[in-house]
Amino acid sequence: MSLNLILADAAPKTTAIGPGAVQTAAPAAGPAGVQTTTTVVAEPGAPAAVKEQPQVPFYANPMFMILLMIAVLFFFTFRSNKKQQQKRQQMINSIVKGTRVLLSTGVYGTIVEVKDKTYMIEIADKVVVEAVKAGVSEVIGQSAAPEKK
């Protein structure tokens, strides 16, 4: 098999591919107008001269760096969300009878009774509403237990 290359302003150059192939370069002008021809013979069974690329550490691979950055992003995102959820759960668990709270609707009230999933909240004198625990957005503070009349 041969490959013909024709270069502008140069004689045709033929390169043979395969073991035992003769490679002939185009005549080149040497010093003082002397033309030279370079012939390279590849010996059968001899390994082809291949330039080896320098080995790059795996962590220098751009794909590895992108995956590492995504992993770090997910780690910090989920870690902060988990901390916020734990803090909110701790706040909800700390609410007891007499605690002043702010509901997510913007209504202030005092906890009168704590149930499994809801709170009974007094928002005005003798006005008690029931709200789910998730509806409490903030604990305002501990107040004295409501007076019984």
DAFENUR-V997602 format. One line per field, one symbol per residue. ss: DSSP state (H for helix, E for strand, - for the rest). phi: phi as a letter, one per 30 degrees, with the letter a starting at -180 (. if undefined). burial: # if it has 9 or more other C-alpha atoms within 8 Angstrom, else .. Layout:
ss: ???
phi: ???
burial: ???
This chain:
ss: -EEEE-------EEEE-----EEE---EE-HHH-EE--EEE----------------HHH-HHHHHHHHHHHHHHHHHHHHHHHHHHHHHHHH-----EEEEE----EEEEEEE---EEEEEEE--EEEEEEHHHEEEEEEE-------
phi: .bbccccdhbdeccbcckdidccbcdecdcdhidcbbcbbcdddiddddcdddddceddcdeddddddddddddeddddddddddddddddddddbejddbcdddjccacdcbccdcbbcbccaehccccbdddddcacdldbdeddcc
burial: ...........#####....#######.........#....#..................#..##.........................##....#######....#######...######....#..###.###.#..........
